[in-house]
């Protein structure tokens, strides 16, 4: 071969081999990777190696720890400044803190305020605030936010449920970020205690900007942006409220990630939910079932002492009911002992004063309104009341133990002395709108069933129900002599003299009888024995912050 042609031929062969090697061929089969390749054989393609996908083990998410509670009433507002009942306030408390709070014995203890003092003349109250607290929207809690809340609460445009006794505050001063002072128009022996009530709870100013509907409107379902252990997740009217743990809460985090409040007006249904294991806690079961529940090893029954006085409010602007003699007749017409025995199964005691016996300023009323239908008829006749006199009587259902049944019994006793008490009921929110914040000319009730307590054990709490023009004075009772006594009692700094003035006020109210005075009882709560740590307060609130499963 011509040596000169050899390099050219080799170059062509290299190029051809490159083209052939780079061109895929349908006829070429890849060897089975599971079969061994014969010794000495060079495969024309690389063996196909299966792709190995690593197994991803999903991270196990622990289930939510959920506490379920059956409550009796729907929520008419989540705004603490608009709360009108302890039943609603109890739910709001999960999201909103107050400067002070009452413990299970009714004693005032620190909360957002760590300490406080009152000036020698009683005209200045100074609070020292907890450091490092934030609202759930990230807004810092400080003296400026306290001032904003108090100014909003006292703003005449804002129709808070009751401005008493906070309306004694004439000025709120920010001393420094952690110190706030309230300047008073007169001394008040009880005002500092009132800072434990939900209706002066602290919410973020960013959530209620001045001039907004959120600032002015207290009744509704605005989300409460507070500093409490939980935040609102969901509310379905008439069905449930769900709150979830606040990750920025300043205190000890609660055990449960989520708390669900099931709105259940029926006493029997709440009880059934607990017995079926569908809730962990239920309030106000049927009183007649308490003995059998006490014998159930799966249920714990708590019958907590209750500061609440149950009564029938009387519209003192209705013809004949404006006469104290007629109102006294109504008190004599009711057999309270029989109602306590036969309807309340003995779980109550007749009241002998407008205020509970453990309140500062208590004293027994006179005369005792023992059951005397003959005297009741006589007093009604002397006042000129016609026979079969018709009165509009309203009652809640499920708010208090066996409340509607008690009202039915009262209607029966009134019928026996010639009074036709036409009874009706409705949901709690509507009910409260019938009897609170209403002008006399617009009132549609003559008699109404209600209970009254207080977050702290002081006579001023009860007496606020009888002061002229106050929000909860649904019977429009007014007595200038009583107003003067209450004002003097609250301003008096000598405890003995103050207690005597409250006693005089008690006697005057008892004699004027703006209520049919009924009873105070126990607050029954049932819980599963699978949980522990539930605390029930004298104000008919319950505290689940320390509740955990039984190990």
ZAMARGU-4260 file (C-alpha; in steps of 0.2 Angstrom, whole numbers, plus 5000, padded with zeros to 4 digits):
<rodrens>
0) 5000/5000/5000 | 5006/5017/4996 | 5012/5024/5012 | 5006/5041/5007 | 4988/5035/5006
5) 4989/5027/5024 | 4986/5042/5034 | 4971/5048/5024 | 4963/5030/5025 | 4965/5030/5043
10) 4957/5047/5045 | 4942/5041/5035 | 4940/5026/5046 | 4941/5036/5062 | 4927/5048/5056
15) 4916/5033/5050 | 4918/5025/5067 | 4913/5041/5076 | 4898/5043/5065 | 4892/5025/5068
20) 4895/5026/5086 | 4885/5042/5088 | 4870/5036/5078 | 4857/5026/5088 | 4851/5010/5080
25) 4834/5002/5083 | 4841/4985/5080 | 4853/4986/5094 | 4847/4978/5111 | 4854/4983/5127
30) 4859/4968/5137 | 4849/4962/5151 | 4857/4970/5167 | 4853/4955/5177 | 4863/4944/5165
35) 4882/4943/5166 | 4892/4950/5152 | 4902/4936/5143 | 4921/4937/5146 | 4930/4945/5131
40) 4914/4953/5124 | 4914/4972/5124 | 4895/4978/5124 | 4891/4991/5110 | 4880/5001/5123
45) 4882/5004/5142 | 4870/4993/5153 | 4854/5002/5159 | 4855/5004/5177 | 4839/5007/5186
50) 4837/5023/5195 | 4835/5021/5214 | 4823/5034/5222 | 4827/5035/5241 | 4811/5032/5252
55) 4806/5048/5260 | 4799/5045/5278 | 4786/5059/5282 | 4788/5068/5298 | 4775/5063/5310
60) 4764/5078/5315 | 4757/5075/5333 | 4738/5077/5334 | 4732/5094/5341 | 4728/5094/5359
65) 4710/5100/5360 | 4699/5104/5375 | 4680/5104/5372 | 4668/5113/5383 | 4649/5114/5381
70) 4642/5131/5386 | 4624/5137/5388 | 4624/5154/5379 | 4629/5162/5362 | 4642/5176/5361
75) 4633/5193/5358 | 4650/5202/5357 | 4669/5198/5358 | 4673/5216/5363 | 4677/5215/5381
80) 4671/5233/5384 | 4654/5227/5378 | 4652/5211/5388 | 4635/5210/5397 | 4637/5193/5406
85) 4649/5182/5414 | 4645/5168/5403 | 4651/5178/5388 | 4665/5186/5397 | 4672/5169/5402
90) 4675/5165/5383 | 4682/5183/5380 | 4694/5180/5395 | 4703/5166/5384 | 4709/5180/5373
95) 4710/5196/5383 | 4718/5200/5400 | 4714/5213/5413 | 4726/5224/5424 | 4721/5213/5439
100) 4711/5197/5441 | 4701/5188/5455 | 4707/5171/5460 | 4696/5156/5465 | 4693/5164/5482
105) 4688/5181/5476 | 4704/5189/5481 | 4712/5202/5469 | 4729/5197/5462 | 4741/5204/5448
110) 4739/5201/5430 | 4745/5214/5417 | 4748/5225/5432 | 4761/5218/5444 | 4758/5230/5458
115) 4747/5246/5462 | 4745/5259/5476 | 4732/5272/5481 | 4736/5289/5486 | 4733/5295/5504
120) 4718/5306/5499 | 4711/5291/5488 | 4711/5302/5472 | 4725/5293/5463 | 4727/5275/5459
125) 4744/5270/5451 | 4747/5254/5442 | 4764/5247/5438 | 4763/5236/5422 | 4771/5220/5417
130) 4786/5222/5406 | 4788/5213/5389 | 4770/5210/5385 | 4763/5211/5367 | 4746/5210/5360
135) 4743/5196/5348 | 4745/5207/5333 | 4763/5212/5339 | 4758/5229/5347 | 4768/5232/5363
140) 4757/5233/5379 | 4761/5248/5389 | 4754/5263/5399 | 4749/5272/5382 | 4738/5257/5377
145) 4730/5257/5395 | 4726/5275/5393 | 4719/5272/5375 | 4708/5258/5382 | 4701/5268/5396
150) 4698/5283/5386 | 4688/5273/5373 | 4678/5264/5387 | 4673/5281/5394 | 4670/5289/5378
155) 4651/5295/5378 | 4650/5289/5360 | 4654/5271/5365 | 4639/5263/5373 | 4648/5251/5386
160) 4637/5240/5396 | 4641/5249/5412 | 4653/5264/5414 | 4651/5262/5433 | 4662/5263/5443
165) 4675/5268/5430 | 4666/5284/5427 | 4675/5290/5443 | 4691/5291/5432 | 4692/5309/5426
170) 4710/5308/5419 | 4722/5294/5414 | 4740/5299/5414 | 4755/5290/5407 | 4769/5292/5419
175) 4782/5281/5409 | 4780/5266/5398 | 4776/5254/5413 | 4767/5266/5424 | 4750/5273/5423
180) 4739/5284/5434 | 4720/5286/5436 | 4715/5302/5443 | 4698/5301/5452 | 4684/5313/5454
185) 4681/5306/5472 | 4689/5292/5482 | 4682/5274/5479 | 4686/5260/5490 | 4681/5247/5476
190) 4687/5255/5460 | 4704/5246/5460 | 4695/5229/5462 | 4684/5233/5446 | 4700/5232/5436
195) 4698/5213/5437 | 4682/5213/5427 | 4682/5208/5408 | 4673/5224/5403 | 4689/5234/5406
200) 4700/5221/5397 | 4715/5227/5387 | 4714/5226/5368 | 4726/5232/5354 | 4723/5250/5349
205) 4727/5245/5331 | 4711/5234/5331 | 4700/5249/5337 | 4706/5264/5328 | 4698/5281/5333
210) 4684/5285/5322 | 4681/5268/5315 | 4666/5257/5317 | 4676/5245/5327 | 4680/5259/5340
215) 4661/5264/5341 | 4652/5247/5340 | 4653/5236/5355 | 4640/5223/5350 | 4645/5212/5336
220) 4659/5199/5333 | 4674/5209/5330 | 4690/5198/5333 | 4697/5203/5350 | 4716/5207/5349
225) 4722/5204/5367 | 4736/5198/5377 | 4728/5182/5383 | 4734/5164/5381 | 4723/5161/5365
230) 4718/5170/5349 | 4701/5168/5340 | 4702/5155/5326 | 4683/5153/5321 | 4666/5158/5327
235) 4650/5151/5320 | 4635/5159/5327 | 4624/5148/5337 | 4636/5133/5335 | 4654/5135/5342
240) 4669/5146/5346 | 4686/5140/5343 | 4702/5148/5350 | 4720/5142/5347 | 4736/5145/5357
245) 4744/5162/5357 | 4762/5159/5352 | 4767/5176/5360 | 4758/5174/5377 | 4767/5182/5391
250) 4762/5169/5404 | 4764/5150/5406 | 4757/5142/5390 | 4742/5132/5392 | 4743/5113/5389
255) 4729/5113/5375 | 4733/5119/5357 | 4715/5123/5354 | 4699/5125/5365 | 4682/5123/5357
260) 4666/5130/5365 | 4651/5121/5359 | 4635/5133/5361 | 4622/5121/5368 | 4607/5130/5376
265) 4599/5114/5382 | 4604/5107/5399 | 4601/5089/5395 | 4610/5090/5378 | 4626/5097/5387
270) 4625/5083/5399 | 4623/5070/5385 | 4638/5077/5376 | 4649/5075/5391 | 4642/5057/5395
275) 4645/5052/5376 | 4663/5059/5377 | 4661/5072/5365 | 4666/5086/5377 | 4677/5087/5392
280) 4667/5100/5402 | 4649/5105/5403 | 4641/5119/5413 | 4624/5119/5421 | 4618/5101/5419
285) 4600/5097/5425 | 4600/5099/5443 | 4589/5083/5445 | 4603/5073/5437 | 4617/5078/5449
290) 4615/5063/5461 | 4616/5051/5447 | 4631/5060/5439 | 4640/5060/5456 | 4639/5041/5456
295) 4646/5040/5438 | 4665/5035/5439 | 4668/5044/5422 | 4661/5061/5428 | 4667/5073/5441
300) 4654/5085/5448 | 4659/5102/5454 | 4646/5112/5464 | 4655/5128/5467 | 4649/5142/5479
305) 4640/5155/5469 | 4639/5174/5473 | 4625/5176/5461 | 4608/5182/5467 | 4594/5176/5456
310) 4579/5188/5455 | 4564/5194/5445 | 4567/5212/5440 | 4551/5223/5441 | 4548/5237/5428
315) 4544/5251/5441 | 4537/5262/5427 | 4522/5250/5424 | 4506/5255/5431 | 4503/5248/5449
320) 4521/5241/5449 | 4527/5259/5453 | 4519/5256/5470 | 4531/5248/5483 | 4516/5240/5491
325) 4512/5230/5475 | 4530/5225/5473 | 4530/5219/5491 | 4515/5209/5487 | 4524/5200/5473
330) 4537/5195/5485 | 4525/5188/5497 | 4516/5178/5483 | 4531/5167/5479 | 4535/5151/5489
335) 4554/5152/5487 | 4557/5137/5498 | 4545/5126/5488 | 4554/5131/5472 | 4571/5127/5479
340) 4565/5110/5485 | 4555/5105/5470 | 4563/5113/5455 | 4581/5116/5461 | 4582/5100/5470
345) 4588/5109/5486 | 4604/5117/5477 | 4600/5134/5482 | 4596/5145/5497 | 4583/5160/5499
350) 4591/5177/5499 | 4589/5188/5514 | 4597/5204/5506 | 4600/5211/5489 | 4618/5206/5490
355) 4627/5190/5495 | 4632/5187/5513 | 4651/5187/5509 | 4650/5204/5501 | 4657/5219/5509
360) 4643/5229/5516 | 4630/5215/5518 | 4617/5215/5531 | 4600/5206/5532 | 4585/5214/5525
365) 4569/5217/5535 | 4555/5211/5534 | 4557/5194/5528 | 4547/5190/5513 | 4540/5173/5518
370) 4527/5165/5508 | 4510/5173/5512 | 4498/5173/5497 | 4484/5180/5509 | 4494/5195/5513
375) 4499/5197/5494 | 4481/5197/5489 | 4477/5210/5503 | 4491/5222/5497 | 4486/5220/5479
380) 4468/5224/5483 | 4473/5239/5494 | 4483/5246/5479 | 4468/5244/5467 | 4475/5231/5456
385) 4462/5223/5445 | 4459/5204/5446 | 4468/5194/5431 | 4480/5208/5429 | 4491/5205/5414
390) 4510/5207/5415 | 4523/5203/5402 | 4535/5191/5409 | 4552/5185/5401 | 4564/5172/5405
395) 4580/5165/5398 | 4582/5146/5394 | 4598/5137/5399 | 4607/5153/5406 | 4605/5148/5424
400) 4601/5131/5431 | 4583/5127/5427 | 4579/5145/5424 | 4564/5143/5413 | 4556/5130/5425
405) 4558/5142/5439 | 4550/5156/5429 | 4535/5144/5425 | 4533/5140/5444 | 4533/5159/5448
410) 4520/5162/5434 | 4509/5149/5443 | 4511/5157/5460 | 4507/5174/5453 | 4491/5167/5444
415) 4486/5160/5461 | 4485/5178/5468 | 4476/5185/5452 | 4490/5190/5441 | 4491/5183/5423
420) 4510/5183/5420 | 4512/5179/5401 | 4529/5171/5400 | 4540/5170/5385 | 4558/5166/5381
425) 4572/5168/5368 | 4590/5167/5364 | 4602/5175/5376 | 4608/5189/5365 | 4590/5194/5361
430) 4585/5192/5379 | 4598/5204/5385 | 4593/5217/5372 | 4575/5216/5379 | 4581/5221/5397
435) 4597/5231/5396 | 4600/5248/5389 | 4582/5251/5385 | 4573/5267/5388 | 4557/5265/5399
440) 4546/5271/5384 | 4553/5257/5373 | 4552/5243/5386 | 4542/5228/5381 | 4543/5219/5398
445) 4536/5220/5415 | 4545/5206/5424 | 4561/5198/5419 | 4572/5184/5427 | 4590/5188/5429
450) 4605/5184/5440 | 4618/5196/5446 | 4635/5193/5454 | 4652/5202/5453 | 4670/5198/5449
455) 4674/5204/5466 | 4665/5203/5483 | 4660/5221/5486 | 4643/5230/5490 | 4646/5242/5476
460) 4644/5228/5463 | 4626/5225/5469 | 4621/5243/5472 | 4626/5248/5454 | 4610/5238/5449
465) 4599/5250/5458 | 4607/5267/5454 | 4597/5278/5443 | 4600/5276/5425 | 4613/5262/5425
470) 4614/5250/5411 | 4608/5235/5421 | 4594/5243/5430 | 4582/5235/5418 | 4567/5240/5430
475) 4571/5259/5429 | 4571/5260/5448 | 4576/5276/5455 | 4577/5283/5472 | 4588/5299/5475
480) 4590/5294/5494 | 4598/5278/5488 | 4609/5286/5475 | 4616/5297/5489 | 4619/5283/5501
485) 4628/5273/5487 | 4639/5287/5483 | 4643/5291/5501 | 4647/5272/5504 | 4659/5271/5490
490) 4668/5287/5494 | 4670/5283/5512 | 4688/5277/5516 | 4684/5271/5534 | 4679/5253/5531
495) 4667/5253/5546 | 4658/5268/5541 | 4657/5263/5523 | 4650/5246/5528 | 4636/5254/5538
500) 4631/5265/5523 | 4630/5250/5512 | 4619/5242/5525 | 4607/5257/5525 | 4607/5255/5506
505) 4603/5237/5508 | 4588/5240/5519 | 4581/5254/5508 | 4582/5242/5493 | 4574/5228/5502
510) 4559/5238/5508 | 4557/5246/5491 | 4557/5229/5483 | 4562/5233/5465 | 4565/5215/5463
515) 4556/5199/5468 | 4571/5192/5479 | 4573/5174/5475 | 4589/5164/5479 | 4607/5161/5477
520) 4613/5143/5473 | 4628/5133/5468 | 4636/5133/5451 | 4636/5115/5444 | 4650/5110/5432
525) 4653/5093/5426 | 4669/5086/5419 | 4677/5070/5412 | 4688/5061/5425 | 4701/5060/5411
530) 4706/5078/5414 | 4712/5087/5430 | 4715/5105/5436 | 4698/5114/5432 | 4695/5129/5443
535) 4677/5136/5445 | 4676/5153/5452 | 4662/5161/5463 | 4658/5173/5449 | 4652/5158/5438
540) 4668/5158/5428 | 4679/5143/5425 | 4697/5143/5423 | 4705/5129/5412 | 4723/5137/5411
545) 4729/5123/5422 | 4719/5109/5414 | 4729/5093/5408 | 4725/5075/5405 | 4726/5063/5419
550) 4741/5053/5417
</rodrens>
